[in-house]
Amino acid sequence: MVVSNAVVISPPGGAVRSGEQFPALFLATPKAQKRFWEFFTANIRNVYTRKAYLKAVCRFSDWCRERTLELEHVQPIHVAGYIEQLGGELAAPSVKQHLAALRMLFNWLVVGQVIETNPATPVRGPKHSVKRGKTRVLTAEETRTLLDSIKTDTVIGLRDRALIALMVYTFARVGAVSKMKVEDYFIQGRRGYVQLHEKGGKFHRLICHHNLEKYLDEYIAGAKLEKTPTSPLFQSVTSRSGKKLSGQPMKQPDVYVMIRRRAEAAGIKTKIGCHTFRATGITTYLKNGGRLEVAQQMANHESARTTGLYDRRDDEVSLDEVEKIVI
């Protein structure tokens, strides 16, 4: 049982972690409770979206509690005031995400006949236009230095090199990579292919660059993973030895820590993350004459505009212009 603002609730088993605090605003009646849990379990399947939206509605619930507002009394003017206040505390994309969470949840409550109207529908969020991505990228030379700096005399070294190379050569998201099984790398027509586990349960198949094929072959052979095709491809290490694979998949935080450690060891000063290699691969591909529509297909983007955010070729042009200021 979880107590939040004098409301006793029982979260469905496995839906969310027991012991967390939940928003009393949306749990005032049994009917509202039922609809609330359905929203975060049956309606939202992505664990990261669920976590972000839950955080957003909890924050709004606290704001309403401070003003003694009940669910049926929340009006557009209240939501607008909250969003206005939030704009002074968070960046525009975060504010828009909070508003989206409220709109979706209120709409779900309207459909479930918990409330009559959606007070968040008429509220406008802050304007936010992105024409250039903020993800830090590496040059082709830096990326090659990073890959070559990883010692491959251990299975962990083989794993790390293969994982980084996979994100570089396929423009893959770290979430798609961490879900891969051994069988998701296979040979077809004498060439290696990878099958990425993308968002929404979709699969994305790509042919391997010859370097990636080499790195994956050496890693799988060194880790002796051929006989366990359904096991995770990229596995965490055992806590005791730190040198053996555990049989459990690496989580995104594990990948991030590994990347930061490898970059530091390679002498790379840029503060990079998992998404760096997606942007680096796309930029390098386009710089060498690749086509944007093909990069979009490889990255599995719905829109070419999204792919364009990862194109950082203009960074070098800007640097050339700045260096003309000879003083």
N, C-alpha and C positions, 0 to 999 in steps of 0.2 A: 504493500500500500504506500502511496505517496501523498503527502500533505502539502498543499500549496495555497496559502492565503485562506486557510480554514476550509478548503474544499478537499474532501477525501476522494481519491480516484484510484482506479486499478488499471494500469496500462496493460494492453494485450501482450501476451507472452511473446518475447522476441522482437516486438515492434520497435521499442525504444529501450534504453537502459533504465532499469528500475533504480529509484533513488534520486532521479533528476527532479528538478522543480518545474512545474508546468503552469501555464497562465490561467488564473482563476476566472478571468473575464469570459473565457470561452468554455468554462466547465461549470457554470452556475446551476445547470439543470441536467438531469439524466439524458434528455434528448440532445442537448448541446454537447454533452460529453461523448455520446455515441457518434455524433456527426463529426466531432473534432478528431476522434481516433481514426475514423474512416478516412478522413482527409489525409492524415499523415501515414496511413498504412496502405489502404486500397488505392488511393488516388496518386500519391507520390511514391514512386518506386526507387528513385535514385537516392542513395544514402546521403550523399553530400548536399543535394537539394533539400532533403528532409531536415538535415541538421541546420542548414542556413535559414530555412523558413521557420523552423521551430524557435530559433534564437530571435528572429524578427518579431514573431507574434508575442513571445514572452516579454520583449521590451515594450511593445505597445500595451500589453496588459498591465505592466507596472506603471506606465504613464497614466493609464485610465484609473488605476487604483488610487494614485495620488490625488486624483480629481473626483474621486467617488463616483465614477461613471459606470453604469451597468450596461450590459451588452445591448439591450433593447433601446437604450437611450443614446447610443453612439450615432452621431450625425456627420455628414460630410465636412462640416466646419471643424469638428474635432479632429478628424483624420488630417485635414489640411493643416491645422495648427501643429499637429504632431510632426508631419512631414517637413513643415517650415523649420521647426526646431531641430529636427534631425539634420537638416541641411547645413546647420552651423557646427555639427559635430562629426559628420561623416562625409566622405567623398561622394560625388554625384552618382557613380555606378552603384555604390552601396545603398544610397537612399532609394534609388529606383528598384533595387532588389527587395528592400523592405516593403515598399509600396506594392510591388507585385505579389509578395507573400500575403499581404492583407487583402488585396483584391480577390485573390484566388480562394482564400479561406472564407471570406465573407460571402462570396458567390456560392461556395459549397454549402454554407449555412442557409442561404436563401433557397436554394434548390431543395434542401432538406426541411424547409418550412420551420426553421428555428427562428429566423428573423424575416421581416417583410421585404426590406430593400438592402442593397449593398451600399454602405456609406462611403466606400473607397472608390466607387466607379467614377464619379465626376471629378475626383481630385487629380490634378496634373502634377507629375513629378518634375524634377529639374531637367533642364536641357543638357544633353550630353552627346557630343559627336566625336567619334574617334576616327581619325584618318591615318594614324600611324601607331603601330603597336609599341608598348613600353618594354617588351621582353628583351633582355640583354642577349646579344649574340656574340659568337666567336668568329674569327676569321677562319678560313680553311686551314691556314698554317697552324693556328692555335689548336684547332680540333685535332689535326694530325699529331701535333706534339702531345696532346692529352692522351690519345689512343696509344701512341708509341711509348709513353712513360709508364704505362701499366705493365708491371712484371707479370708474365704468364707462366711462372714456374709453379703456381698453385692454382687450384680449381677456382678460388675466389677471384684471382686476377683474370682468369679466362672468362668467368661470369661477368665481371664488371666491364671488361672490354667489349664483350658481345652485346651487353645491354645498352651501353652508350652508343655503339655503332648502329644498333637496331633503330634507336630513336633518330639518329642522324640520317641514315640512308632511307628510312621509310616515312619520315616526318611524323612518327607515331606519338600519340599522347602517352604519358607515363601510366595512366589508368588502363589503357589498352594493352600495354606491354606487361604490366604486373599480373594480368589475368590469363596470360598465355600458358598453354600446356605444351609439353614436349612435342606432341603430335601436331601442334600448330606450325611447326617448321617441317616441311616435307619436300621431297624431290618430285618434279614433274617435267617430263621432257628434258631430262638431264640438267635441269636448272632448279635451284632452290627457291621455294616460295614460303612466305609467312602469312598466317591468318591472324589478324588483329581483332580483339574483342572490343568493339566500339560501343558508344553510348546507345542505350535503348535496346540492348541485346543483339545488335547488328554485327555482322562479320565483314571484315575488309581484307581482301586478298591482294598481295603484292609480290612481284618477282623480286628476288634479292640482288643487290649489287654484289659483284664478285668478292669484294672485301668482306662484306657482311656474311656471305655464304661461308667464307673461310673461317671467320671468327666463330660462327655458330657451330660449324662442324668440329672445330677444335675444342670448344667448350663442352659440347654434348659428349664427345669422346672422352675428354678428360674427367668429366663428372660421372661418366658411365650411366647416362640417362636413357640410352637407347632402349633398354628393356622395360622402362616405365613410361610409356607414351602418354598416360593420363595424368602424370604428376606435373606440378608446376614447372615451367621452364626456368624461370629465374627464382631461385629459392634463397631464403635467409640462411644464416649460418647458425650452428649450434652455439649456445651461450658459453659452454665450457671451453671448447677448443678454439672457436672463432675461425676455424680453418675448414670445417666440414659443413656440407649442406644439411639443412634440417628436414627437408621434405615439405616445408611450409612456404607459401609464396612470399616474396618480398612485398612489403607494403610501401605506399608512396613515400611516407616519411623516411623509410629505410633507404629508398633510392636516392632521395634528396641528400641525406647524410653522406652516402657513398660518393655522390657526385662532388659535393663540396670538399670531401677529403681528397679525392683524386685530383681535383683542380688545384688545390693548395700544394699537393706534392709535385705537380707538374709546373709550378711557378706561375700559374695563371692568376692575375690580379683581379680580373673581372668577377664580380659576384654573380655567379650563374646559378641556375636552377634546372629543374627537369624540363621545363618548357623551352629552355635555351636551345636545345638540340633540334627541336622542331623548327624554330625560327632560323637557326643556323643552316639546316639542311635546305630549307626553302630558298633562303637568300643565295646560298652557293649555287643551287640548281639554276635559278634565274640569272645569276651573274654569268654563268657559263652558257647562256643561250637557250635555256629552257623556257617553255611557254607557260604562261600563267594558268591557262585552262587545264593543262596537264598537272601542274603543281596542285591545283584545286582538287583534281581527281585523286592524286596520290595522298594528299592530306585528308581526304574524305570530308571536305568542307561543302556545305550546302550552297555557299555563295562565293564567287571569285573575290568579292570585296573583303571577305574574311581572310582569304589567303593573302590578299594584298597587304594586310596589316603586318604580316610576317616578312614582307620584302623590305630589307634594310639597305638596299644598294645606294640609296640617296645619302646615307651617312657618310660614305667615302667622298661623294661629290661635295658635300658641305665642308668636309675637312680640307679638301683641296682649295676651296675658295677662301677659307679662313687663313690658310698658310700663305696666301698672297699678300697678307698684311705684313709686309717686311719692315720692321722697325729696329 
